[in-house]
Amino acid sequence: MNLMDPSAPEKIAWSEAFCSEGANCFRFGLDDAGRAYIGSTLTPGAYVSDSVEALRALISAVKAGEADHLL
């Protein structure tokens, strides 16, 4: 996983942001190389990136309740 990788491509195709109350918005993106990104609309230049497979695993784990302790 990379945090704000300076060698990341400039072209990240961001999806529509997912927002909760208080404008806490996160967005997902993909680049031309197929890497996945998660970013916040509050800090547009900050993001984490990893493989699409890692993003799928993260989403599956969240859906399965493995992050419920953070709520």
PDB file of N, H, CA, C and O in Angstrom:
ATOM      1  N   MET A   1       0.853  -1.174   0.000  1.00  0.00           N
ATOM      2  CA  MET A   1       0.000   0.000   0.000  1.00  0.00           C
ATOM      3  C   MET A   1       0.893   1.230   0.000  1.00  0.00           C
ATOM      4  O   MET A   1       1.892   1.280   0.718  1.00  0.00           O
ATOM      5  N   ASN A   2       0.539   2.202  -0.791  1.00  0.00           N
ATOM      6  H   ASN A   2      -0.273   2.162  -1.374  1.00  0.00           H
ATOM      7  CA  ASN A   2       1.293   3.448  -0.885  1.00  0.00           C
ATOM      8  C   ASN A   2       0.459   4.587  -0.343  1.00  0.00           C
ATOM      9  O   ASN A   2      -0.748   4.649  -0.578  1.00  0.00           O
ATOM     10  N   LEU A   3       1.092   5.479   0.376  1.00  0.00           N
ATOM     11  H   LEU A   3       2.073   5.429   0.567  1.00  0.00           H
ATOM     12  CA  LEU A   3       0.435   6.681   0.882  1.00  0.00           C
ATOM     13  C   LEU A   3       1.004   7.860   0.131  1.00  0.00           C
ATOM     14  O   LEU A   3       2.171   8.212   0.299  1.00  0.00           O
ATOM     15  N   MET A   4       0.154   8.487  -0.723  1.00  0.00           N
ATOM     16  H   MET A   4      -0.794   8.201  -0.859  1.00  0.00           H
ATOM     17  CA  MET A   4       0.561   9.648  -1.510  1.00  0.00           C
ATOM     18  C   MET A   4       1.859   9.375  -2.266  1.00  0.00           C
ATOM     19  O   MET A   4       2.826  10.124  -2.130  1.00  0.00           O
ATOM     20  N   ASP A   5       1.883   8.335  -3.040  1.00  0.00           N
ATOM     21  H   ASP A   5       1.097   7.727  -3.151  1.00  0.00           H
ATOM     22  CA  ASP A   5       3.044   7.932  -3.812  1.00  0.00           C
ATOM     23  C   ASP A   5       3.407   9.014  -4.821  1.00  0.00           C
ATOM     24  O   ASP A   5       2.617   9.296  -5.722  1.00  0.00           O
ATOM     25  N   PRO A   6       4.595   9.634  -4.693  1.00  0.00           N
ATOM     26  CA  PRO A   6       4.963  10.708  -5.632  1.00  0.00           C
ATOM     27  C   PRO A   6       5.127  10.222  -7.068  1.00  0.00           C
ATOM     28  O   PRO A   6       5.099  11.030  -7.997  1.00  0.00           O
ATOM     29  N   SER A   7       5.297   8.918  -7.265  1.00  0.00           N
ATOM     30  H   SER A   7       5.319   8.262  -6.510  1.00  0.00           H
ATOM     31  CA  SER A   7       5.432   8.394  -8.624  1.00  0.00           C
ATOM     32  C   SER A   7       4.090   7.961  -9.202  1.00  0.00           C
ATOM     33  O   SER A   7       4.042   7.429 -10.311  1.00  0.00           O
ATOM     34  N   ALA A   8       3.002   8.179  -8.473  1.00  0.00           N
ATOM     35  H   ALA A   8       3.041   8.612  -7.572  1.00  0.00           H
ATOM     36  CA  ALA A   8       1.671   7.795  -8.951  1.00  0.00           C
ATOM     37  C   ALA A   8       1.315   8.604 -10.193  1.00  0.00           C
ATOM     38  O   ALA A   8       1.748   9.745 -10.348  1.00  0.00           O
ATOM     39  N   PRO A   9       0.536   8.012 -11.062  1.00  0.00           N
ATOM     40  CA  PRO A   9       0.149   8.726 -12.285  1.00  0.00           C
ATOM     41  C   PRO A   9      -0.726   9.932 -11.985  1.00  0.00           C
ATOM     42  O   PRO A   9      -1.445   9.971 -10.986  1.00  0.00           O
ATOM     43  N   GLU A  10      -0.647  10.905 -12.866  1.00  0.00           N
ATOM     44  H   GLU A  10      -0.063  10.874 -13.676  1.00  0.00           H
ATOM     45  CA  GLU A  10      -1.459  12.108 -12.688  1.00  0.00           C
ATOM     46  C   GLU A  10      -2.916  11.860 -13.045  1.00  0.00           C
ATOM     47  O   GLU A  10      -3.792  12.582 -12.569  1.00  0.00           O
ATOM     48  N   LYS A  11      -3.194  10.868 -13.863  1.00  0.00           N
ATOM     49  H   LYS A  11      -2.483  10.281 -14.250  1.00  0.00           H
ATOM     50  CA  LYS A  11      -4.556  10.594 -14.321  1.00  0.00           C
ATOM     51  C   LYS A  11      -5.200   9.511 -13.467  1.00  0.00           C
ATOM     52  O   LYS A  11      -5.025   8.320 -13.725  1.00  0.00           O
ATOM     53  N   ILE A  12      -5.933   9.922 -12.467  1.00  0.00           N
ATOM     54  H   ILE A  12      -6.075  10.889 -12.257  1.00  0.00           H
ATOM     55  CA  ILE A  12      -6.717   9.000 -11.653  1.00  0.00           C
ATOM     56  C   ILE A  12      -8.175   9.302 -11.952  1.00  0.00           C
ATOM     57  O   ILE A  12      -8.622  10.439 -11.797  1.00  0.00           O
ATOM     58  N   ALA A  13      -8.915   8.293 -12.378  1.00  0.00           N
ATOM     59  H   ALA A  13      -8.551   7.369 -12.504  1.00  0.00           H
ATOM     60  CA  ALA A  13     -10.345   8.457 -12.657  1.00  0.00           C
ATOM     61  C   ALA A  13     -11.097   8.225 -11.349  1.00  0.00           C
ATOM     62  O   ALA A  13     -11.274   7.086 -10.916  1.00  0.00           O
ATOM     63  N   TRP A  14     -11.540   9.323 -10.725  1.00  0.00           N
ATOM     64  H   TRP A  14     -11.396  10.248 -11.077  1.00  0.00           H
ATOM     65  CA  TRP A  14     -12.226   9.247  -9.439  1.00  0.00           C
ATOM     66  C   TRP A  14     -13.718   9.031  -9.639  1.00  0.00           C
ATOM     67  O   TRP A  14     -14.320   9.602 -10.548  1.00  0.00           O
ATOM     68  N   SER A  15     -14.306   8.208  -8.791  1.00  0.00           N
ATOM     69  H   SER A  15     -13.816   7.744  -8.052  1.00  0.00           H
ATOM     70  CA  SER A  15     -15.754   7.997  -8.802  1.00  0.00           C
ATOM     71  C   SER A  15     -16.434   9.119  -8.026  1.00  0.00           C
ATOM     72  O   SER A  15     -15.778   9.940  -7.385  1.00  0.00           O
ATOM     73  N   GLU A  16     -17.745   9.135  -8.099  1.00  0.00           N
ATOM     74  H   GLU A  16     -18.278   8.468  -8.620  1.00  0.00           H
ATOM     75  CA  GLU A  16     -18.532  10.079  -7.291  1.00  0.00           C
ATOM     76  C   GLU A  16     -18.216   9.825  -5.818  1.00  0.00           C
ATOM     77  O   GLU A  16     -18.117   8.674  -5.394  1.00  0.00           O
ATOM     78  N   ALA A  17     -18.059  10.877  -5.052  1.00  0.00           N
ATOM     79  H   ALA A  17     -18.139  11.813  -5.396  1.00  0.00           H
ATOM     80  CA  ALA A  17     -17.720  10.738  -3.630  1.00  0.00           C
ATOM     81  C   ALA A  17     -18.889  10.158  -2.829  1.00  0.00           C
ATOM     82  O   ALA A  17     -20.057  10.430  -3.107  1.00  0.00           O
ATOM     83  N   PHE A  18     -18.536   9.358  -1.833  1.00  0.00           N
ATOM     84  H   PHE A  18     -17.588   9.137  -1.607  1.00  0.00           H
ATOM     85  CA  PHE A  18     -19.507   8.825  -0.883  1.00  0.00           C
ATOM     86  C   PHE A  18     -19.445   9.707   0.351  1.00  0.00           C
ATOM     87  O   PHE A  18     -18.402   9.796   0.999  1.00  0.00           O
ATOM     88  N   CYS A  19     -20.555  10.361   0.681  1.00  0.00           N
ATOM     89  H   CYS A  19     -21.402  10.288   0.154  1.00  0.00           H
ATOM     90  CA  CYS A  19     -20.563  11.323   1.778  1.00  0.00           C
ATOM     91  C   CYS A  19     -21.533  10.897   2.875  1.00  0.00           C
ATOM     92  O   CYS A  19     -22.594  10.333   2.604  1.00  0.00           O
ATOM     93  N   SER A  20     -21.147  11.176   4.114  1.00  0.00           N
ATOM     94  H   SER A  20     -20.285  11.634   4.334  1.00  0.00           H
ATOM     95  CA  SER A  20     -22.033  10.975   5.252  1.00  0.00           C
ATOM     96  C   SER A  20     -22.394  12.342   5.814  1.00  0.00           C
ATOM     97  O   SER A  20     -22.049  13.372   5.234  1.00  0.00           O
ATOM     98  N   GLU A  21     -23.076  12.343   6.925  1.00  0.00           N
ATOM     99  H   GLU A  21     -23.356  11.507   7.396  1.00  0.00           H
ATOM    100  CA  GLU A  21     -23.423  13.628   7.547  1.00  0.00           C
ATOM    101  C   GLU A  21     -22.150  14.394   7.879  1.00  0.00           C
ATOM    102  O   GLU A  21     -21.136  13.794   8.235  1.00  0.00           O
ATOM    103  N   GLY A  22     -22.198  15.684   7.767  1.00  0.00           N
ATOM    104  H   GLY A  22     -23.022  16.172   7.478  1.00  0.00           H
ATOM    105  CA  GLY A  22     -21.052  16.518   8.072  1.00  0.00           C
ATOM    106  C   GLY A  22     -20.028  16.584   6.960  1.00  0.00           C
ATOM    107  O   GLY A  22     -18.904  17.037   7.176  1.00  0.00           O
ATOM    108  N   ALA A  23     -20.405  16.136   5.769  1.00  0.00           N
ATOM    109  H   ALA A  23     -21.318  15.768   5.594  1.00  0.00           H
ATOM    110  CA  ALA A  23     -19.550  16.218   4.579  1.00  0.00           C
ATOM    111  C   ALA A  23     -18.252  15.437   4.724  1.00  0.00           C
ATOM    112  O   ALA A  23     -17.211  15.860   4.220  1.00  0.00           O
ATOM    113  N   ASN A  24     -18.308  14.294   5.414  1.00  0.00           N
ATOM    114  H   ASN A  24     -19.153  13.950   5.823  1.00  0.00           H
ATOM    115  CA  ASN A  24     -17.159  13.390   5.472  1.00  0.00           C
ATOM    116  C   ASN A  24     -17.212  12.528   4.218  1.00  0.00           C
ATOM    117  O   ASN A  24     -17.926  11.525   4.180  1.00  0.00           O
ATOM    118  N   CYS A  25     -16.460  12.916   3.195  1.00  0.00           N
ATOM    119  H   CYS A  25     -15.880  13.730   3.226  1.00  0.00           H
ATOM    120  CA  CYS A  25     -16.577  12.274   1.890  1.00  0.00           C
ATOM    121  C   CYS A  25     -15.307  11.525   1.508  1.00  0.00           C
ATOM    122  O   CYS A  25     -14.195  12.037   1.633  1.00  0.00           O
ATOM    123  N   PHE A  26     -15.508  10.298   1.040  1.00  0.00           N
ATOM    124  H   PHE A  26     -16.412   9.882   0.939  1.00  0.00           H
ATOM    125  CA  PHE A  26     -14.423   9.486   0.511  1.00  0.00           C
ATOM    126  C   PHE A  26     -14.740   9.141  -0.927  1.00  0.00           C
ATOM    127  O   PHE A  26     -15.906   9.078  -1.318  1.00  0.00           O
ATOM    128  N   ARG A  27     -13.693   8.916  -1.720  1.00  0.00           N
ATOM    129  H   ARG A  27     -12.746   8.967  -1.402  1.00  0.00           H
ATOM    130  CA  ARG A  27     -13.894   8.577  -3.118  1.00  0.00           C
ATOM    131  C   ARG A  27     -12.917   7.479  -3.505  1.00  0.00           C
ATOM    132  O   ARG A  27     -11.849   7.340  -2.909  1.00  0.00           O
ATOM    133  N   PHE A  28     -13.292   6.710  -4.502  1.00  0.00           N
ATOM    134  H   PHE A  28     -14.160   6.823  -4.987  1.00  0.00           H
ATOM    135  CA  PHE A  28     -12.455   5.642  -5.027  1.00  0.00           C
ATOM    136  C   PHE A  28     -12.010   6.024  -6.426  1.00  0.00           C
ATOM    137  O   PHE A  28     -12.732   6.711  -7.149  1.00  0.00           O
ATOM    138  N   GLY A  29     -10.827   5.581  -6.807  1.00  0.00           N
ATOM    139  H   GLY A  29     -10.240   5.023  -6.220  1.00  0.00           H
ATOM    140  CA  GLY A  29     -10.330   5.878  -8.137  1.00  0.00           C
ATOM    141  C   GLY A  29      -9.499   4.746  -8.697  1.00  0.00           C
ATOM    142  O   GLY A  29      -9.038   3.864  -7.973  1.00  0.00           O
ATOM    143  N   LEU A  30      -9.320   4.795 -10.008  1.00  0.00           N
ATOM    144  H   LEU A  30      -9.694   5.511 -10.597  1.00  0.00           H
ATOM    145  CA  LEU A  30      -8.465   3.850 -10.731  1.00  0.00           C
ATOM    146  C   LEU A  30      -7.565   4.639 -11.668  1.00  0.00           C
ATOM    147  O   LEU A  30      -7.954   5.685 -12.187  1.00  0.00           O
ATOM    148  N   ASP A  31      -6.354   4.124 -11.877  1.00  0.00           N
ATOM    149  H   ASP A  31      -6.039   3.274 -11.455  1.00  0.00           H
ATOM    150  CA  ASP A  31      -5.482   4.757 -12.858  1.00  0.00           C
ATOM    151  C   ASP A  31      -5.354   3.857 -14.085  1.00  0.00           C
ATOM    152  O   ASP A  31      -5.949   2.781 -14.138  1.00  0.00           O
ATOM    153  N   ASP A  32      -4.578   4.302 -15.064  1.00  0.00           N
ATOM    154  H   ASP A  32      -4.094   5.177 -15.021  1.00  0.00           H
ATOM    155  CA  ASP A  32      -4.414   3.559 -16.312  1.00  0.00           C
ATOM    156  C   ASP A  32      -3.699   2.224 -16.111  1.00  0.00           C
ATOM    157  O   ASP A  32      -3.843   1.311 -16.924  1.00  0.00           O
ATOM    158  N   ALA A  33      -2.933   2.112 -15.033  1.00  0.00           N
ATOM    159  H   ALA A  33      -2.816   2.854 -14.373  1.00  0.00           H
ATOM    160  CA  ALA A  33      -2.198   0.879 -14.749  1.00  0.00           C
ATOM    161  C   ALA A  33      -3.048  -0.112 -13.955  1.00  0.00           C
ATOM    162  O   ALA A  33      -2.604  -1.227 -13.683  1.00  0.00           O
ATOM    163  N   GLY A  34      -4.264   0.287 -13.583  1.00  0.00           N
ATOM    164  H   GLY A  34      -4.624   1.193 -13.804  1.00  0.00           H
ATOM    165  CA  GLY A  34      -5.152  -0.606 -12.856  1.00  0.00           C
ATOM    166  C   GLY A  34      -4.983  -0.580 -11.346  1.00  0.00           C
ATOM    167  O   GLY A  34      -5.483  -1.468 -10.656  1.00  0.00           O
ATOM    168  N   ARG A  35      -4.291   0.419 -10.821  1.00  0.00           N
ATOM    169  H   ARG A  35      -3.885   1.141 -11.381  1.00  0.00           H
ATOM    170  CA  ARG A  35      -4.160   0.562  -9.364  1.00  0.00           C
ATOM    171  C   ARG A  35      -5.395   1.244  -8.822  1.00  0.00           C
ATOM    172  O   ARG A  35      -6.017   2.064  -9.498  1.00  0.00           O
ATOM    173  N   ALA A  36      -5.744   0.898  -7.596  1.00  0.00           N
ATOM    174  H   ALA A  36      -5.238   0.233  -7.047  1.00  0.00           H
ATOM    175  CA  ALA A  36      -6.920   1.463  -6.941  1.00  0.00           C
ATOM    176  C   ALA A  36      -6.490   2.530  -5.932  1.00  0.00           C
ATOM    177  O   ALA A  36      -5.419   2.444  -5.330  1.00  0.00           O
ATOM    178  N   TYR A  37      -7.349   3.532  -5.764  1.00  0.00           N
ATOM    179  H   TYR A  37      -8.219   3.602  -6.253  1.00  0.00           H
ATOM    180  CA  TYR A  37      -7.060   4.649  -4.865  1.00  0.00           C
ATOM    181  C   TYR A  37      -8.268   4.928  -3.984  1.00  0.00           C
ATOM    182  O   TYR A  37      -9.413   4.778  -4.412  1.00  0.00           O
ATOM    183  N   ILE A  38      -7.999   5.338  -2.746  1.00  0.00           N
ATOM    184  H   ILE A  38      -7.070   5.460  -2.398  1.00  0.00           H
ATOM    185  CA  ILE A  38      -9.035   5.838  -1.838  1.00  0.00           C
ATOM    186  C   ILE A  38      -8.562   7.202  -1.381  1.00  0.00           C
ATOM    187  O   ILE A  38      -7.439   7.346  -0.897  1.00  0.00           O
ATOM    188  N   GLY A  39      -9.416   8.205  -1.535  1.00  0.00           N
ATOM    189  H   GLY A  39     -10.328   8.088  -1.928  1.00  0.00           H
ATOM    190  CA  GLY A  39      -9.057   9.560  -1.148  1.00  0.00           C
ATOM    191  C   GLY A  39     -10.212  10.250  -0.449  1.00  0.00           C
ATOM    192  O   GLY A  39     -11.342   9.761  -0.447  1.00  0.00           O
ATOM    193  N   SER A  40      -9.911  11.381   0.138  1.00  0.00           N
ATOM    194  H   SER A  40      -8.994  11.778   0.136  1.00  0.00           H
ATOM    195  CA  SER A  40     -10.901  12.204   0.820  1.00  0.00           C
ATOM    196  C   SER A  40     -11.101  13.491   0.023  1.00  0.00           C
ATOM    197  O   SER A  40     -10.152  14.024  -0.552  1.00  0.00           O
ATOM    198  N   THR A  41     -12.326  13.983  -0.010  1.00  0.00           N
ATOM    199  H   THR A  41     -13.097  13.550   0.457  1.00  0.00           H
ATOM    200  CA  THR A  41     -12.570  15.243  -0.704  1.00  0.00           C
ATOM    201  C   THR A  41     -12.039  16.434   0.092  1.00  0.00           C
ATOM    202  O   THR A  41     -11.885  17.524  -0.459  1.00  0.00           O
ATOM    203  N   LEU A  42     -11.758  16.241   1.378  1.00  0.00           N
ATOM    204  H   LEU A  42     -11.883  15.356   1.826  1.00  0.00           H
ATOM    205  CA  LEU A  42     -11.226  17.338   2.191  1.00  0.00           C
ATOM    206  C   LEU A  42      -9.762  17.611   1.870  1.00  0.00           C
ATOM    207  O   LEU A  42      -9.303  18.747   1.986  1.00  0.00           O
ATOM    208  N   THR A  43      -9.027  16.575   1.466  1.00  0.00           N
ATOM    209  H   THR A  43      -9.401  15.652   1.372  1.00  0.00           H
ATOM    210  CA  THR A  43      -7.623  16.722   1.093  1.00  0.00           C
ATOM    211  C   THR A  43      -7.419  16.005  -0.238  1.00  0.00           C
ATOM    212  O   THR A  43      -6.961  14.863  -0.261  1.00  0.00           O
ATOM    213  N   PRO A  44      -7.754  16.662  -1.344  1.00  0.00           N
ATOM    214  CA  PRO A  44      -7.754  16.015  -2.664  1.00  0.00           C
ATOM    215  C   PRO A  44      -6.431  15.390  -3.080  1.00  0.00           C
ATOM    216  O   PRO A  44      -6.435  14.415  -3.831  1.00  0.00           O
ATOM    217  N   GLY A  45      -5.321  15.903  -2.631  1.00  0.00           N
ATOM    218  H   GLY A  45      -5.317  16.695  -2.020  1.00  0.00           H
ATOM    219  CA  GLY A  45      -4.027  15.356  -3.022  1.00  0.00           C
ATOM    220  C   GLY A  45      -3.570  14.192  -2.170  1.00  0.00           C
ATOM    221  O   GLY A  45      -2.537  13.587  -2.457  1.00  0.00           O
ATOM    222  N   ALA A  46      -4.317  13.867  -1.128  1.00  0.00           N
ATOM    223  H   ALA A  46      -5.156  14.359  -0.895  1.00  0.00           H
ATOM    224  CA  ALA A  46      -3.937  12.772  -0.232  1.00  0.00           C
ATOM    225  C   ALA A  46      -4.760  11.537  -0.558  1.00  0.00           C
ATOM    226  O   ALA A  46      -5.973  11.625  -0.746  1.00  0.00           O
ATOM    227  N   TYR A  47      -4.107  10.399  -0.624  1.00  0.00           N
ATOM    228  H   TYR A  47      -3.122  10.328  -0.471  1.00  0.00           H
ATOM    229  CA  TYR A  47      -4.810   9.154  -0.920  1.00  0.00           C
ATOM    230  C   TYR A  47      -3.934   7.983  -0.530  1.00  0.00           C
ATOM    231  O   TYR A  47      -2.736   8.140  -0.295  1.00  0.00           O
ATOM    232  N   VAL A  48      -4.534   6.816  -0.463  1.00  0.00           N
ATOM    233  H   VAL A  48      -5.507   6.688  -0.654  1.00  0.00           H
ATOM    234  CA  VAL A  48      -3.796   5.564  -0.348  1.00  0.00           C
ATOM    235  C   VAL A  48      -4.044   4.793  -1.628  1.00  0.00           C
ATOM    236  O   VAL A  48      -5.107   4.921  -2.236  1.00  0.00           O
ATOM    237  N   SER A  49      -3.079   3.997  -2.041  1.00  0.00           N
ATOM    238  H   SER A  49      -2.216   3.893  -1.548  1.00  0.00           H
ATOM    239  CA  SER A  49      -3.256   3.211  -3.252  1.00  0.00           C
ATOM    240  C   SER A  49      -2.739   1.803  -3.036  1.00  0.00           C
ATOM    241  O   SER A  49      -1.837   1.564  -2.233  1.00  0.00           O
ATOM    242  N   ASP A  50      -3.326   0.891  -3.764  1.00  0.00           N
ATOM    243  H   ASP A  50      -4.058   1.085  -4.416  1.00  0.00           H
ATOM    244  CA  ASP A  50      -2.930  -0.512  -3.717  1.00  0.00           C
ATOM    245  C   ASP A  50      -3.525  -1.175  -4.950  1.00  0.00           C
ATOM    246  O   ASP A  50      -4.067  -0.495  -5.822  1.00  0.00           O
ATOM    247  N   SER A  51      -3.428  -2.473  -5.027  1.00  0.00           N
ATOM    248  H   SER A  51      -2.987  -3.025  -4.319  1.00  0.00           H
ATOM    249  CA  SER A  51      -3.985  -3.192  -6.164  1.00  0.00           C
ATOM    250  C   SER A  51      -5.512  -3.221  -6.073  1.00  0.00           C
ATOM    251  O   SER A  51      -6.087  -3.034  -5.000  1.00  0.00           O
ATOM    252  N   VAL A  52      -6.151  -3.456  -7.209  1.00  0.00           N
ATOM    253  H   VAL A  52      -5.684  -3.608  -8.080  1.00  0.00           H
ATOM    254  CA  VAL A  52      -7.606  -3.589  -7.229  1.00  0.00           C
ATOM    255  C   VAL A  52      -8.016  -4.772  -6.356  1.00  0.00           C
ATOM    256  O   VAL A  52      -9.044  -4.716  -5.682  1.00  0.00           O
ATOM    257  N   GLU A  53      -7.227  -5.834  -6.363  1.00  0.00           N
ATOM    258  H   GLU A  53      -6.392  -5.880  -6.911  1.00  0.00           H
ATOM    259  CA  GLU A  53      -7.528  -7.005  -5.539  1.00  0.00           C
ATOM    260  C   GLU A  53      -7.525  -6.644  -4.057  1.00  0.00           C
ATOM    261  O   GLU A  53      -8.375  -7.119  -3.304  1.00  0.00           O
ATOM    262  N   ALA A  54      -6.584  -5.815  -3.637  1.00  0.00           N
ATOM    263  H   ALA A  54      -5.894  -5.429  -4.249  1.00  0.00           H
ATOM    264  CA  ALA A  54      -6.529  -5.390  -2.240  1.00  0.00           C
ATOM    265  C   ALA A  54      -7.748  -4.534  -1.887  1.00  0.00           C
ATOM    266  O   ALA A  54      -8.288  -4.650  -0.786  1.00  0.00           O
ATOM    267  N   LEU A  55      -8.183  -3.679  -2.812  1.00  0.00           N
ATOM    268  H   LEU A  55      -7.744  -3.585  -3.706  1.00  0.00           H
ATOM    269  CA  LEU A  55      -9.377  -2.871  -2.566  1.00  0.00           C
ATOM    270  C   LEU A  55     -10.606  -3.768  -2.454  1.00  0.00           C
ATOM    271  O   LEU A  55     -11.454  -3.552  -1.587  1.00  0.00           O
ATOM    272  N   ARG A  56     -10.708  -4.769  -3.322  1.00  0.00           N
ATOM    273  H   ARG A  56     -10.019  -4.944  -4.026  1.00  0.00           H
ATOM    274  CA  ARG A  56     -11.831  -5.715  -3.238  1.00  0.00           C
ATOM    275  C   ARG A  56     -11.838  -6.436  -1.897  1.00  0.00           C
ATOM    276  O   ARG A  56     -12.895  -6.606  -1.289  1.00  0.00           O
ATOM    277  N   ALA A  57     -10.664  -6.860  -1.429  1.00  0.00           N
ATOM    278  H   ALA A  57      -9.805  -6.722  -1.922  1.00  0.00           H
ATOM    279  CA  ALA A  57     -10.561  -7.543  -0.139  1.00  0.00           C
ATOM    280  C   ALA A  57     -10.975  -6.616   0.997  1.00  0.00           C
ATOM    281  O   ALA A  57     -11.662  -7.041   1.926  1.00  0.00           O
ATOM    282  N   LEU A  58     -10.563  -5.351   0.930  1.00  0.00           N
ATOM    283  H   LEU A  58     -10.005  -5.006   0.175  1.00  0.00           H
ATOM    284  CA  LEU A  58     -10.950  -4.374   1.950  1.00  0.00           C
ATOM    285  C   LEU A  58     -12.461  -4.180   1.976  1.00  0.00           C
ATOM    286  O   LEU A  58     -13.067  -4.202   3.047  1.00  0.00           O
ATOM    287  N   ILE A  59     -13.072  -3.991   0.819  1.00  0.00           N
ATOM    288  H   ILE A  59     -12.580  -3.973  -0.051  1.00  0.00           H
ATOM    289  CA  ILE A  59     -14.519  -3.787   0.755  1.00  0.00           C
ATOM    290  C   ILE A  59     -15.253  -5.021   1.266  1.00  0.00           C
ATOM    291  O   ILE A  59     -16.242  -4.891   1.987  1.00  0.00           O
ATOM    292  N   SER A  60     -14.790  -6.207   0.907  1.00  0.00           N
ATOM    293  H   SER A  60     -13.986  -6.312   0.322  1.00  0.00           H
ATOM    294  CA  SER A  60     -15.418  -7.434   1.393  1.00  0.00           C
ATOM    295  C   SER A  60     -15.314  -7.550   2.907  1.00  0.00           C
ATOM    296  O   SER A  60     -16.272  -7.955   3.567  1.00  0.00           O
ATOM    297  N   ALA A  61     -14.165  -7.200   3.456  1.00  0.00           N
ATOM    298  H   ALA A  61     -13.388  -6.871   2.920  1.00  0.00           H
ATOM    299  CA  ALA A  61     -13.981  -7.263   4.903  1.00  0.00           C
ATOM    300  C   ALA A  61     -14.885  -6.266   5.624  1.00  0.00           C
ATOM    301  O   ALA A  61     -15.466  -6.592   6.659  1.00  0.00           O
ATOM    302  N   VAL A  62     -15.004  -5.072   5.089  1.00  0.00           N
ATOM    303  H   VAL A  62     -14.533  -4.807   4.248  1.00  0.00           H
ATOM    304  CA  VAL A  62     -15.892  -4.064   5.693  1.00  0.00           C
ATOM    305  C   VAL A  62     -17.330  -4.544   5.642  1.00  0.00           C
ATOM    306  O   VAL A  62     -18.058  -4.434   6.628  1.00  0.00           O
ATOM    307  N   LYS A  63     -17.750  -5.081   4.486  1.00  0.00           N
ATOM    308  H   LYS A  63     -17.159  -5.170   3.685  1.00  0.00           H
ATOM    309  CA  LYS A  63     -19.109  -5.593   4.357  1.00  0.00           C
ATOM    310  C   LYS A  63     -19.384  -6.742   5.313  1.00  0.00           C
ATOM    311  O   LYS A  63     -20.517  -6.914   5.762  1.00  0.00           O
ATOM    312  N   ALA A  64     -18.358  -7.536   5.631  1.00  0.00           N
ATOM    313  H   ALA A  64     -17.437  -7.396   5.266  1.00  0.00           H
ATOM    314  CA  ALA A  64     -18.502  -8.670   6.525  1.00  0.00           C
ATOM    315  C   ALA A  64     -18.487  -8.250   7.999  1.00  0.00           C
ATOM    316  O   ALA A  64     -18.634  -9.089   8.888  1.00  0.00           O
ATOM    317  N   GLY A  65     -18.308  -6.943   8.255  1.00  0.00           N
ATOM    318  H   GLY A  65     -18.189  -6.262   7.533  1.00  0.00           H
ATOM    319  CA  GLY A  65     -18.366  -6.438   9.622  1.00  0.00           C
ATOM    320  C   GLY A  65     -17.041  -6.369  10.333  1.00  0.00           C
ATOM    321  O   GLY A  65     -17.002  -6.094  11.532  1.00  0.00           O
ATOM    322  N   GLU A  66     -15.943  -6.612   9.626  1.00  0.00           N
ATOM    323  H   GLU A  66     -15.975  -6.836   8.652  1.00  0.00           H
ATOM    324  CA  GLU A  66     -14.641  -6.628  10.278  1.00  0.00           C
ATOM    325  C   GLU A  66     -14.150  -5.251  10.728  1.00  0.00           C
ATOM    326  O   GLU A  66     -13.154  -5.157  11.445  1.00  0.00           O
ATOM    327  N   ALA A  67     -14.832  -4.192  10.317  1.00  0.00           N
ATOM    328  H   ALA A  67     -15.641  -4.268   9.734  1.00  0.00           H
ATOM    329  CA  ALA A  67     -14.463  -2.839  10.755  1.00  0.00           C
ATOM    330  C   ALA A  67     -15.550  -2.227  11.635  1.00  0.00           C
ATOM    331  O   ALA A  67     -15.506  -1.033  11.933  1.00  0.00           O
ATOM    332  N   ASP A  68     -16.512  -3.025  12.046  1.00  0.00           N
ATOM    333  H   ASP A  68     -16.548  -3.995  11.804  1.00  0.00           H
ATOM    334  CA  ASP A  68     -17.620  -2.489  12.865  1.00  0.00           C
ATOM    335  C   ASP A  68     -17.146  -1.861  14.168  1.00  0.00           C
ATOM    336  O   ASP A  68     -17.801  -0.965  14.700  1.00  0.00           O
ATOM    337  N   HIS A  69     -16.027  -2.320  14.679  1.00  0.00           N
ATOM    338  H   HIS A  69     -15.496  -3.048  14.247  1.00  0.00           H
ATOM    339  CA  HIS A  69     -15.501  -1.754  15.940  1.00  0.00           C
ATOM    340  C   HIS A  69     -15.076  -0.284  15.772  1.00  0.00           C
ATOM    341  O   HIS A  69     -14.864   0.416  16.763  1.00  0.00           O
ATOM    342  N   LEU A  70     -14.955   0.175  14.535  1.00  0.00           N
ATOM    343  H   LEU A  70     -15.128  -0.394  13.731  1.00  0.00           H
ATOM    344  CA  LEU A  70     -14.575   1.556  14.288  1.00  0.00           C
ATOM    345  C   LEU A  70     -15.781   2.506  14.260  1.00  0.00           C
ATOM    346  O   LEU A  70     -15.619   3.726  14.233  1.00  0.00           O
ATOM    347  N   LEU A  71     -16.974   1.937  14.266  1.00  0.00           N
ATOM    348  H   LEU A  71     -17.105   0.946  14.288  1.00  0.00           H
ATOM    349  CA  LEU A  71     -18.188   2.763  14.192  1.00  0.00           C
ATOM    350  C   LEU A  71     -18.579   3.292  15.544  1.00  0.00           C
ATOM    351  O   LEU A  71     -19.576   4.004  15.664  1.00  0.00           O
TER     352      LEU A  71
END
